[in-house]
Amino acid sequence: MGRLREQGINPYPNSYRRTHTVQEAKDQFAQEKLNAGEQVCVAGRVVANRGMGKATFLDLRDGSGKIQAYFRKDDMPPERYQAVQDFDLGDFVGVRGELFVTRTGEITVKVSDFAMLAKSLEPLPEKWHGLVDVEKRYRQRYLDLISNQAARDSFLIRSKIISSMRRFLDNRGFIEVETPILQPVAGGARARPFITHHEALDEDLYLRIATELYLKRLIIGGFDKVYEIGRIFRNEGISTKHNPEFTTLESYEAYADYRDVMDMLEAMVSTIAQDVLGTMKVQYGDREIDFTPPWRRITLREAVLEGCGIDFVESLKLGPEGLRHDMDRSGMTLEEISSPAYLIDKLVSTCVEPRLIQPTILMDYPAETTPLAKRKAEDPSMVERFEFFVAGIELANAFTELNDPVEQAERFMVQEEWRIKFGDTEAEQYQEDFITAMRYGMPPTGGLGVGIDRLVMMLTNQQSIREVILFPQMRSK
């Protein structure tokens, strides 16, 4: 870098005016849209450097693609050509010149002028193997993206999935909204929240664990169809399926129930797969997953009976202790918590999830598990709720929303009792402001929550959530 400065070259100029991206230049040349003798200005990172006698070839890569740049010693002053020899892998360089095709058929820039745009002071990962240290790939994602085309492709697909999801919902008349991340009470899901402190207000606030309760306020306020794609924060463990902050879609539709939401979810996921990948059949691990509707639909009771032979409906007639007794007898390892919600979650994760490989909707849950869901008219002990599973992983959760404010208040109180009696720290907290909103009337509503990171995992054949989150949570060094 010192030699560059001695030659009057600023290794970090303020800007560079491109005429084309790399891919635009190559496409226009291939389509004969460039005039004879017309020069282009392209720029990118040096990813290969080859010296051949009186010529130097650099491969430059920008966000759109890669192109070869040809520097001929006899075409420029000696000091300018010498500056080319100071280019290292990782440097950003801009070049001007005509395009031509080499004898090997590669579109190339014959460089007439060039500029150093940013000097790289650290060596790039080894060309052929890239980063093999998985932790370093996550901690220094920029190096992973530089050296790993597959990683870049996964995140490009992620962006396309979210864009396709937005188009689907927008075309159905939903409007996208934003709700608070900092909340006075954490609600809308079974989860332990992160707590922070607001100095000016001198009060503790929670990072949201769901967007549900604020989105339903908008249904109460008169919006019939709303959705939000946003970050959620849960103070839980880290695994291949869990990250403390993750992205969800939540949507709410007035005058709909959970069966309407089932149909919409089937249509949305299959449409996204076809739109982004060109197929509804995708490879995940060693299995082919077929998202073509209709998907299998099975009740939770049937699935648990199939999986471990426990009829939780009968067991719960003796209370949570009855179900815990039957689960103990089956050999399940249980924590001290004995709330019905915890026990049902354990049943699902142990006996049911591993069996749900192809897209499956698991429906109708005990009322105790879901304090925000509407009871089934024909069986008030159950609620109109479903979860969507693929390859043993939950991708979505949905229900017909409870819209009776009196019953909702009672359900919240039961959750508070469980928090004390069973030590269930994930139980819902009482939401007085939400109850007040409900007292003004909420129409029948179908709600949906989709884990976008997990959906991206399925559609990009990634076995870990860290592969689809650009900056996953890591323990501090």
Stockholm file with secondary structure:
# STOCKHOLM 1.0

chainA/1-477         MGRLREQGINPYPNSYRRTHTVQEAKDQFAQEKLNAGEQVCVAGRVVANRGMGKATFLDLRDGSGKIQAYFRKDDMPPERYQAVQDFDLGDFVGVRGELFVTRTGEITVKVSDFAMLAKSLEPLPEKWHGLVDVEKRYRQRYLDLISNQAARDSFLIRSKIISSMRRFLDNRGFIEVETPILQPVAGGARARPFITHHEALDEDLYLRIATELYLKRLIIGGFDKVYEIGRIFRNEGISTKHNPEFTTLESYEAYADYRDVMDMLEAMVSTIAQDVLGTMKVQYGDREIDFTPPWRRITLREAVLEGCGIDFVESLKLGPEGLRHDMDRSGMTLEEISSPAYLIDKLVSTCVEPRLIQPTILMDYPAETTPLAKRKAEDPSMVERFEFFVAGIELANAFTELNDPVEQAERFMVQEEWRIKFGDTEAEQYQEDFITAMRYGMPPTGGLGVGIDRLVMMLTNQQSIREVILFPQMRSK
#=GR chainA/1-477 SS CHHHHHTTCCSSCSCCCCSSCHHHHHHHHHTTCSCTTCCEEEEEEEEEEEEETTEEEEEEECSSCEEEEEEEGGGSCHHHHHHHHTCCTTCEEEEEEEEEECTTSCEEEEEEEEEEEECCCSCCCCTTTCCCCHHHHHHTHHHHHHHCHHHHHHHHHHHHHHHHHHHHHHHTTCEECCCCSEESSCCSSSCCCCEEEETTTTEEEEECSCSHHHHHHHHHTTCSEEEEEEEEECCCCCCSSCCSEEEEEEEEEETCCHHHHHHHHHHHHHHHHHHHHSCSEEEETTEEEECCSSCEEEEHHHHHHHHHCCCHHHHGGGCHHHHHHHHHHTTCCCCSCCCHHHHHHHHIIIIIGGGCCSCEEEEEEEGGGCTTBCEETTEEEEEEEEEEEETTEEEEEEEEBCCCHHHHHHHHHHHHHHHHHTCCTTSCCCCHHHHHHHTTCCCCEEEEEEEHHHHHHHHHTCSSGGGTSSSCCCCCC
#=GC SS_cons         CHHHHHTTCCSSCSCCCCSSCHHHHHHHHHTTCSCTTCCEEEEEEEEEEEEETTEEEEEEECSSCEEEEEEEGGGSCHHHHHHHHTCCTTCEEEEEEEEEECTTSCEEEEEEEEEEEECCCSCCCCTTTCCCCHHHHHHTHHHHHHHCHHHHHHHHHHHHHHHHHHHHHHHTTCEECCCCSEESSCCSSSCCCCEEEETTTTEEEEECSCSHHHHHHHHHTTCSEEEEEEEEECCCCCCSSCCSEEEEEEEEEETCCHHHHHHHHHHHHHHHHHHHHSCSEEEETTEEEECCSSCEEEEHHHHHHHHHCCCHHHHGGGCHHHHHHHHHHTTCCCCSCCCHHHHHHHHIIIIIGGGCCSCEEEEEEEGGGCTTBCEETTEEEEEEEEEEEETTEEEEEEEEBCCCHHHHHHHHHHHHHHHHHTCCTTSCCCCHHHHHHHTTCCCCEEEEEEEHHHHHHHHHTCSSGGGTSSSCCCCCC
//
